[in-house]
Amino acid sequence: MEPKENQIIVVDEDGVEYAMEILFTYENDERCAKYVLCFSEDAPDDIYAFRYDDEHNLTEVTDDEELDEVEEVLNAYQDEFDEED
């Protein structure tokens, strides 16, 4: 499966591929980590967070501290988006 522009392909533990729409990416310099937040067109309210490296390998964010940070960043993004409307 080839991703379209602004998409990534996520492969689950069974090898099934899913095209996900990229919401946004950001970096945490203190952790030296890059993150991508994405969603499926089938369930746009379900946001997924992954860490990625320079080779674009994805690792799902499961650490509580990182999840809290991702939630804060997502809330700030949504607040900024709401202000533009």
KESETI-733992 format. One record per residue: residue in three letters; residue number from 1; x, y, z of N, C-alpha, C in turn. Coordinates in steps of 0.001 Angstrom, whole numbers, plus 500000, padded with zeros to 6 digits. Atoms other than C-alpha are relative to their C-alpha. Layout:
{"ALA" NUM {X Y Z} {X Y Z} {X Y Z}}
...
This chain:
{"MET" 1 {500856 498823 500000} {500000 500000 500000} {500897 501233 500000}}
{"GLU" 2 {499256 498752 500090} {501410 503379 498991} {499192 501117 500657}}
{"PRO" 3 {500734 498895 499363} {500506 506344 501186} {499809 501161 499030}}
{"LYS" 4 {500253 498757 500729} {498944 509419 499640} {500705 501122 500745}}
{"GLU" 5 {499413 498858 499314} {500201 512867 500489} {499281 500198 501335}}
{"ASN" 6 {500511 499770 498649} {499744 513592 504211} {499432 498736 500638}}
{"GLN" 7 {500395 501273 499405} {499292 509892 505026} {501246 499224 500406}}
{"ILE" 8 {498993 500993 499667} {501343 507218 506723} {499320 498643 499994}}
{"ILE" 9 {500516 501365 499927} {500935 503462 506639} {500430 499416 501336}}
{"VAL" 10 {499748 500627 498713} {500642 501805 510036} {499727 498510 499831}}
{"VAL" 11 {500142 501449 500099} {501169 498050 510230} {499786 499450 501409}}
{"ASP" 12 {500260 500542 498672} {499591 496208 513165} {500787 498713 500216}}
{"GLU" 13 {499233 501195 499631} {500982 493131 514936} {499694 498792 499116}}
{"ASP" 14 {500355 501086 500907} {499196 490868 512422} {500447 500275 498564}}
{"GLY" 15 {499516 499657 501331} {500807 492613 509454} {498978 500707 499124}}
{"VAL" 16 {501036 499289 500753} {497603 494406 508401} {500393 501471 499906}}
{"GLU" 17 {499627 498611 500234} {498294 497819 506869} {498773 500908 500042}}
{"TYR" 18 {501052 499002 499900} {496202 500897 507615} {500552 501341 499524}}
{"ALA" 19 {499640 498644 500415} {496394 504250 505840} {499429 500964 501037}}
{"MET" 20 {500402 499044 498976} {496293 506979 508469} {500299 501409 499508}}
{"GLU" 21 {499825 498595 500347} {495850 510708 507905} {500852 500670 501088}}
{"ILE" 22 {499153 499296 499040} {498561 512818 509540} {499287 501275 500451}}
{"LEU" 23 {500578 498787 499429} {497070 515431 511859} {501099 501064 500118}}
{"PHE" 24 {498817 499145 499929} {500459 516981 512717} {501153 499211 500591}}
{"THR" 25 {498808 500575 499391} {503999 516184 513808} {500628 501053 500904}}
{"TYR" 26 {499236 499077 499174} {506192 517699 516495} {501204 499274 500573}}
{"GLU" 27 {498794 500555 499411} {509546 517198 518187} {500126 500450 501449}}
{"ASN" 28 {499650 499666 498624} {510587 517096 521830} {501521 499938 500073}}
{"ASP" 29 {498548 499941 500000} {514207 518254 521956} {500614 499380 501250}}
{"GLU" 30 {499475 500576 498758} {514672 517170 525596} {500095 498479 499905}}
{"ARG" 31 {499999 501457 500175} {513803 513562 524683} {500711 499565 498726}}
{"CYS" 32 {499465 500316 501337} {515359 513770 521216} {499037 499050 499290}}
{"ALA" 33 {501039 500857 500570} {512079 512316 519984} {499111 500800 499066}}
{"LYS" 34 {500933 499413 500963} {509786 513012 517050} {498685 499232 500108}}
{"TYR" 35 {501316 500603 499855} {506054 512367 517172} {499113 500353 498812}}
{"VAL" 36 {501022 499752 501006} {503261 512042 514658} {498660 499629 500627}}
{"LEU" 37 {501359 500276 499568} {499577 512257 515554} {499175 499797 498746}}
{"CYS" 38 {500734 500350 501211} {497239 510643 513077} {498652 499380 500357}}
{"PHE" 39 {501326 500571 499807} {493741 509267 512580} {499600 499258 498732}}
{"SER" 40 {500559 500729 501133} {491791 506940 510321} {498792 500761 499488}}
{"GLU" 41 {501189 499349 500562} {489212 508376 507939} {498729 499339 500510}}
{"ASP" 42 {501158 500728 499497} {486868 505695 509293} {499625 500401 501427}}
{"ALA" 43 {500238 499609 498605} {487225 506992 512865} {500812 501261 500308}}
{"PRO" 44 {499194 498784 499857} {488438 510617 512770} {500120 500534 501424}}
{"ASP" 45 {499915 499538 498618} {487807 511166 516486} {501028 499220 500814}}
{"ASP" 46 {498997 500820 499318} {490318 508450 517454} {501385 500417 499516}}
{"ILE" 47 {498671 499502 500343} {493767 510060 517491} {501043 499020 500531}}
{"TYR" 48 {498922 500913 499636} {496847 507815 517541} {501308 500771 500021}}
{"ALA" 49 {498701 499339 499878} {500321 508923 518641} {501101 498967 499840}}
{"PHE" 50 {498849 500852 500239} {503545 507386 517402} {501265 500828 500102}}
{"ARG" 51 {498672 499449 500070} {507186 508137 517948} {500586 499506 498682}}
{"TYR" 52 {499359 500476 501220} {509252 507973 514743} {501455 500435 499973}}
{"ASP" 53 {498574 499700 500096} {512938 507930 513884} {500330 500545 498613}}
{"ASP" 54 {499579 499414 501274} {514969 509271 510983} {499692 499103 498801}}
{"GLU" 55 {500371 500914 501085} {514116 506161 508935} {498485 499837 499902}}
{"HIS" 56 {501468 499983 499964} {510400 506815 509649} {499396 498711 500547}}
{"ASN" 57 {500555 501152 499299} {509982 503675 511758} {499106 500511 501115}}
{"LEU" 58 {500987 499564 499009} {506925 504037 513980} {500010 499112 501233}}
{"THR" 59 {500179 500711 498740} {506601 503069 517636} {498831 500660 500715}}
{"GLU" 60 {501160 499425 499315} {503263 503516 519376} {500408 500552 501353}}
{"VAL" 61 {499712 499385 498704} {503435 505850 522361} {499132 499318 501047}}
{"THR" 62 {500726 500685 498927} {502500 503870 525475} {500430 500471 501387}}
{"ASP" 63 {499497 499496 498730} {504555 505563 528207} {499057 501081 500526}}
{"ASP" 64 {500959 499055 499414} {502263 507487 530580} {500477 501443 499929}}
{"GLU" 65 {499470 498642 500038} {504556 510525 530735} {499937 500564 498574}}
{"GLU" 66 {500073 499556 501393} {504784 510717 526944} {498558 500210 499567}}
{"LEU" 67 {501414 499847 500350} {501030 510198 526597} {499434 501289 500571}}
{"ASP" 68 {500448 498738 499401} {500409 513101 528995} {500488 501181 499168}}
{"GLU" 69 {499443 498927 500829} {502717 515285 526902} {499251 500100 498675}}
{"VAL" 70 {500717 500019 501282} {501020 514230 523655} {498611 500602 500168}}
{"GLU" 71 {501336 499458 499743} {497633 515042 525177} {500052 501527 500159}}
{"GLU" 72 {499849 498552 499841} {498849 518519 526202} {500223 500681 498654}}
{"VAL" 73 {499719 499431 501320} {500229 519182 522715} {498751 499966 499131}}
{"LEU" 74 {501232 500126 500781} {497022 517911 521101} {498966 501029 500448}}
{"ASN" 75 {500954 499009 499493} {494884 520121 523366} {500383 501407 499556}}
{"ALA" 76 {499542 498684 500451} {497015 523163 522506} {499726 500171 498511}}
{"TYR" 77 {500272 499971 501441} {496692 522318 518804} {498514 500252 499754}}
{"GLN" 78 {501445 499842 500173} {492907 522000 519104} {499548 501392 500420}}
{"ASP" 79 {500340 498650 499548} {492688 525276 521063} {500371 501027 498936}}
{"GLU" 80 {499555 499081 501046} {494695 527061 518370} {499105 499896 498765}}
{"PHE" 81 {500875 500228 501157} {492552 525510 515624} {498642 500623 500253}}
{"ASP" 82 {501310 499428 499666} {489347 526555 517442} {500031 501535 499945}}
{"GLU" 83 {499878 498544 500019} {490617 530152 517756} {499974 500532 498572}}
{"GLU" 84 {499982 499566 501388} {491076 530321 513974} {498606 500013 499391}}
{"ASP" 85 {501379 500060 500542} {487386 529503 513372} {499212 501185 500368}}
